[in-house]
Amino acid sequence: MKVIETEIEGVFLLEPRVFGDDRGYFFESFSLKHFEEKVSKTVFVQDNESKSKYGVLRGLHYQLPPYTQAKLVRVVKGRVLDVAVDIRKGSPTFGKYVAVELSEENKLQLFLSKGFAHGFAVLSEEAIFQYKCDEYYAPDYEGAICYNDPDLGIDWKLPLEDIILSEKDKKHPRLWDAVLL
């Protein structure tokens, strides 16, 4: 696994070694030993998967203390724009974000340390998205930021009229009005 540091401390892009032949391909999507050696000491306790159609935008979500989460995310089918926003008060990159395309073709994964809001937009006809979390989901400790906060200026790579949001995701506050870590 190749680990690529992003411009924001605590967010890493992971590129697996893929072995392919005329039968298909094989790659190791996760190894605790290699992950801890190259990225972070983390124990994942919950795996999640979502299936979404083109235009669905999920996010920007996070959990508040004491249930903050680190996540390792990847796309099994399709293509998404994946976004991690630094919400660590006092961080030199507070309010900055990393955006990367994850797809079944590139097999890239993104690791977000604790302290980031996370979201993704589906760019293909459909996408199956998986993520490992190091803390259990705690609904009473949910936090979120609106996807279109002008202070963030995220280009989701979708026409506005194609974006599909849940009712909940339509009501999130801007970064400066959100309850943060």
CORCORBEL-V201681 format. One record per helix or strand of 2 or more residues. SS is the DSSP state (helix for helix, strand for strand). FROM is the first residue (numbers start at 1). TO is the last residue. If there is no record, write none. Layout:
BEGIN
ss: <SS/SS>
from: <FROM/FROM>
to: <TO/TO>
END
This chain:
BEGIN
ss: <strand/strand/strand/strand/helix/strand/strand/strand/strand/strand/strand/strand/strand/helix/strand/helix/helix/helix>
from: <2/11/18/24/32/46/56/71/79/97/108/116/126/139/142/160/169/175>
to: <5/15/21/27/38/53/63/77/86/103/112/122/133/141/144/162/171/177>
END
